[in-house]
Amino acid sequence: MIYVCPMSAIERAIDLHQPSHMISLLDPATMVDTPDRIHLDNHLKVGVNDIAEHQEGLTAPDVHHVQGVIDFAAAWPREAPILIHCWAGISRSTASAFITLCLHNERGVESELAQRIRDAAPHAQPNRRIVALADEIMERDGAMIEAVERIGPGDIRDSEGYLFGIPVDS
């Protein structure tokens, strides 16, 4: 299983689902420490802001950040869940969950995978820059970008999303 949450729900997610691996996507200045129940080597820290275009003073996701997510998610052994979080659990984390789903499923089902995220989390709004970079790196010929565009923007009523899970296999 892949679990996604805002930063405020990390401890609850770990208590409930006991993930072996964790990806944190946060502003470099607010990066979290590795929780005691996650082995240091099983925690990927990605210091990026939630932006789609370069902005002065902020860190935009780039190819190295996204390649790191891809490599980490590809190496995840799937014996226990993976937890992916960002500040609000809406954009960077849902983009990384989508990448993880795409890595562990066959090509051609990107739209189905994006819809599974939408069904589990109406608030999900995957960061388009992260998805576009992953689409290019993974040579998906625009299928990942199209899938995210098809589900449209998330229904963001609150300042953060909530903990949700999605099975890896389609």
C-alpha positions as a Markdown table, in Angstrom:
| # | Residue | x | y | z |
|---|---|---|---|---|
| 1 | Met | 0.0 | 0.0 | 0.0 |
| 2 | Ile | 0.9 | 3.6 | -0.5 |
| 3 | Tyr | -0.2 | 6.0 | 2.1 |
| 4 | Val | -0.3 | 9.8 | 1.6 |
| 5 | Cys | -0.8 | 12.4 | 4.3 |
| 6 | Pro | 0.0 | 16.0 | 5.4 |
| 7 | Met | 2.9 | 16.6 | 7.7 |
| 8 | Ser | 0.4 | 16.9 | 10.6 |
| 9 | Ala | -0.6 | 13.2 | 10.2 |
| 10 | Ile | 2.8 | 11.5 | 10.0 |
| 11 | Glu | 2.8 | 10.0 | 13.5 |
| 12 | Arg | -0.8 | 8.8 | 13.2 |
| 13 | Ala | 0.0 | 7.3 | 9.8 |
| 14 | Ile | 3.0 | 5.5 | 11.2 |
| 15 | Asp | 1.0 | 4.2 | 14.2 |
| 16 | Leu | -1.8 | 2.9 | 12.0 |
| 17 | His | 0.0 | 1.5 | 9.0 |
| 18 | Gln | 3.6 | 0.8 | 10.1 |
| 19 | Pro | 5.3 | 1.8 | 6.9 |
| 20 | Ser | 8.9 | 0.6 | 6.3 |
| 21 | His | 9.7 | 3.5 | 3.9 |
| 22 | Met | 8.9 | 7.2 | 3.9 |
| 23 | Ile | 9.3 | 10.1 | 1.4 |
| 24 | Ser | 9.2 | 13.7 | 2.7 |
| 25 | Leu | 8.7 | 16.5 | 0.2 |
| 26 | Leu | 9.1 | 19.8 | 2.1 |
| 27 | Asp | 10.6 | 23.2 | 1.9 |
| 28 | Pro | 14.3 | 22.7 | 2.7 |
| 29 | Ala | 13.9 | 24.9 | 5.8 |
| 30 | Thr | 11.1 | 22.8 | 7.3 |
| 31 | Met | 12.4 | 19.3 | 6.6 |
| 32 | Val | 11.4 | 16.8 | 9.3 |
| 33 | Asp | 13.7 | 14.4 | 11.1 |
| 34 | Thr | 13.4 | 10.7 | 10.4 |
| 35 | Pro | 10.8 | 9.2 | 12.8 |
| 36 | Asp | 12.2 | 6.6 | 15.2 |
| 37 | Arg | 10.2 | 3.8 | 13.6 |
| 38 | Ile | 11.6 | 4.4 | 10.1 |
| 39 | His | 15.2 | 3.3 | 9.4 |
| 40 | Leu | 17.3 | 6.2 | 8.3 |
| 41 | Asp | 18.2 | 4.6 | 5.0 |
| 42 | Asn | 14.4 | 4.1 | 4.3 |
| 43 | His | 13.6 | 7.8 | 4.5 |
| 44 | Leu | 14.0 | 10.0 | 1.4 |
| 45 | Lys | 14.1 | 13.7 | 2.1 |
| 46 | Val | 13.3 | 15.9 | -0.9 |
| 47 | Gly | 13.8 | 19.6 | -0.2 |
| 48 | Val | 11.5 | 21.3 | -2.7 |
| 49 | Asn | 8.8 | 24.0 | -2.5 |
| 50 | Asp | 5.4 | 23.3 | -3.9 |
| 51 | Ile | 5.7 | 25.4 | -7.0 |
| 52 | Ala | 5.4 | 24.6 | -10.7 |
| 53 | Glu | 7.6 | 27.4 | -12.0 |
| 54 | His | 10.9 | 28.9 | -10.8 |
| 55 | Gln | 10.4 | 31.6 | -8.2 |
| 56 | Glu | 13.1 | 33.7 | -6.6 |
| 57 | Gly | 14.1 | 32.4 | -3.2 |
| 58 | Leu | 12.3 | 29.1 | -3.6 |
| 59 | Thr | 13.4 | 25.6 | -4.6 |
| 60 | Ala | 11.5 | 24.3 | -7.7 |
| 61 | Pro | 11.4 | 20.5 | -8.2 |
| 62 | Asp | 14.0 | 19.6 | -10.8 |
| 63 | Val | 15.1 | 16.4 | -12.6 |
| 64 | His | 17.5 | 15.4 | -9.8 |
| 65 | His | 14.7 | 15.6 | -7.1 |
| 66 | Val | 12.3 | 13.6 | -9.3 |
| 67 | Gln | 14.9 | 11.1 | -10.2 |
| 68 | Gly | 15.6 | 10.6 | -6.5 |
| 69 | Val | 11.9 | 9.9 | -5.9 |
| 70 | Ile | 11.8 | 7.5 | -8.9 |
| 71 | Asp | 14.9 | 5.6 | -7.7 |
| 72 | Phe | 13.7 | 5.4 | -4.1 |
| 73 | Ala | 10.2 | 4.3 | -5.0 |
| 74 | Ala | 11.5 | 1.7 | -7.5 |
| 75 | Ala | 13.8 | 0.2 | -4.8 |
| 76 | Trp | 11.0 | 0.1 | -2.2 |
| 77 | Pro | 10.6 | -3.7 | -1.6 |
| 78 | Arg | 6.8 | -3.5 | -1.0 |
| 79 | Glu | 6.9 | -5.9 | 2.0 |
| 80 | Ala | 5.4 | -3.1 | 4.1 |
| 81 | Pro | 3.7 | 0.2 | 3.1 |
| 82 | Ile | 5.4 | 3.3 | 2.0 |
| 83 | Leu | 4.3 | 6.7 | 3.5 |
| 84 | Ile | 4.6 | 9.8 | 1.3 |
| 85 | His | 3.9 | 13.2 | 2.8 |
| 86 | Cys | 4.4 | 16.9 | 2.1 |
| 87 | Trp | 3.2 | 19.9 | 4.1 |
| 88 | Ala | -0.5 | 19.7 | 3.2 |
| 89 | Gly | -0.8 | 16.3 | 1.6 |
| 90 | Ile | -2.2 | 17.7 | -1.6 |
| 91 | Ser | 0.3 | 18.3 | -4.3 |
| 92 | Arg | 3.9 | 17.1 | -3.9 |
| 93 | Ser | 3.0 | 14.0 | -2.1 |
| 94 | Thr | 0.1 | 13.0 | -4.4 |
| 95 | Ala | 2.5 | 13.6 | -7.4 |
| 96 | Ser | 5.0 | 11.3 | -5.8 |
| 97 | Ala | 2.3 | 8.7 | -5.0 |
| 98 | Phe | 1.3 | 8.8 | -8.7 |
| 99 | Ile | 4.9 | 8.3 | -9.7 |
| 100 | Thr | 5.1 | 5.3 | -7.4 |
| 101 | Leu | 1.9 | 3.8 | -8.8 |
| 102 | Cys | 3.2 | 4.2 | -12.4 |
| 103 | Leu | 6.5 | 2.6 | -11.5 |
| 104 | His | 4.8 | -0.5 | -10.1 |
| 105 | Asn | 2.2 | -0.9 | -12.8 |
| 106 | Glu | 2.3 | -1.5 | -16.5 |
| 107 | Arg | 2.4 | 1.3 | -19.1 |
| 108 | Gly | -0.9 | 2.4 | -20.5 |
| 109 | Val | -2.9 | 2.5 | -17.2 |
| 110 | Glu | -1.8 | 6.0 | -16.2 |
| 111 | Ser | -5.3 | 7.4 | -16.4 |
| 112 | Glu | -6.7 | 4.6 | -14.3 |
| 113 | Leu | -4.0 | 5.2 | -11.7 |
| 114 | Ala | -4.6 | 8.9 | -11.6 |
| 115 | Gln | -8.3 | 8.2 | -11.2 |
| 116 | Arg | -7.6 | 5.9 | -8.2 |
| 117 | Ile | -5.9 | 8.8 | -6.5 |
| 118 | Arg | -8.8 | 11.1 | -7.2 |
| 119 | Asp | -11.3 | 8.5 | -5.9 |
| 120 | Ala | -9.3 | 8.1 | -2.7 |
| 121 | Ala | -8.6 | 11.8 | -2.2 |
| 122 | Pro | -10.8 | 14.4 | -3.9 |
| 123 | His | -8.4 | 17.0 | -2.6 |
| 124 | Ala | -5.4 | 15.6 | -4.5 |
| 125 | Gln | -3.8 | 18.0 | -6.9 |
| 126 | Pro | -0.5 | 16.4 | -8.1 |
| 127 | Asn | 2.2 | 18.9 | -8.7 |
| 128 | Arg | 2.3 | 19.2 | -12.4 |
| 129 | Arg | 6.0 | 20.0 | -12.6 |
| 130 | Ile | 6.9 | 16.9 | -10.6 |
| 131 | Val | 4.6 | 14.8 | -12.8 |
| 132 | Ala | 5.9 | 16.3 | -16.1 |
| 133 | Leu | 9.5 | 15.6 | -15.1 |
| 134 | Ala | 8.7 | 12.1 | -14.1 |
| 135 | Asp | 6.8 | 11.6 | -17.4 |
| 136 | Glu | 9.9 | 12.6 | -19.2 |
| 137 | Ile | 12.4 | 10.6 | -17.1 |
| 138 | Met | 10.2 | 7.5 | -17.3 |
| 139 | Glu | 9.6 | 8.0 | -21.0 |
| 140 | Arg | 5.8 | 7.9 | -20.7 |
| 141 | Asp | 5.3 | 10.1 | -23.8 |
| 142 | Gly | 2.9 | 12.5 | -22.0 |
| 143 | Ala | 0.6 | 9.8 | -20.6 |
| 144 | Met | 1.3 | 10.8 | -17.0 |
| 145 | Ile | 0.7 | 14.5 | -17.7 |
| 146 | Glu | -2.5 | 13.7 | -19.6 |
| 147 | Ala | -3.8 | 11.5 | -16.8 |
| 148 | Val | -3.3 | 14.2 | -14.2 |
| 149 | Glu | -4.9 | 16.8 | -16.5 |
| 150 | Arg | -7.9 | 14.4 | -17.0 |
| 151 | Ile | -8.7 | 14.2 | -13.3 |
| 152 | Gly | -8.5 | 18.0 | -13.0 |
| 153 | Pro | -7.8 | 20.2 | -10.0 |
| 154 | Gly | -8.5 | 18.9 | -6.5 |
| 155 | Asp | -11.5 | 19.9 | -4.4 |
| 156 | Ile | -9.5 | 21.9 | -1.8 |
| 157 | Arg | -11.8 | 23.0 | 1.0 |
| 158 | Asp | -9.3 | 23.0 | 3.8 |
| 159 | Ser | -5.7 | 24.0 | 4.1 |
| 160 | Glu | -4.6 | 20.4 | 4.1 |
| 161 | Gly | -5.6 | 17.0 | 2.9 |
| 162 | Tyr | -6.1 | 13.9 | 5.0 |
| 163 | Leu | -4.4 | 10.5 | 5.3 |
| 164 | Phe | -5.5 | 8.1 | 2.6 |
| 165 | Gly | -4.2 | 4.9 | 1.1 |
| 166 | Ile | -4.2 | 3.3 | -2.3 |
| 167 | Pro | -3.2 | -0.2 | -3.3 |
| 168 | Val | -0.1 | -0.4 | -5.5 |
| 169 | Asp | -1.4 | -3.0 | -8.0 |
| 170 | Ser | -4.2 | -2.2 | -10.4 |
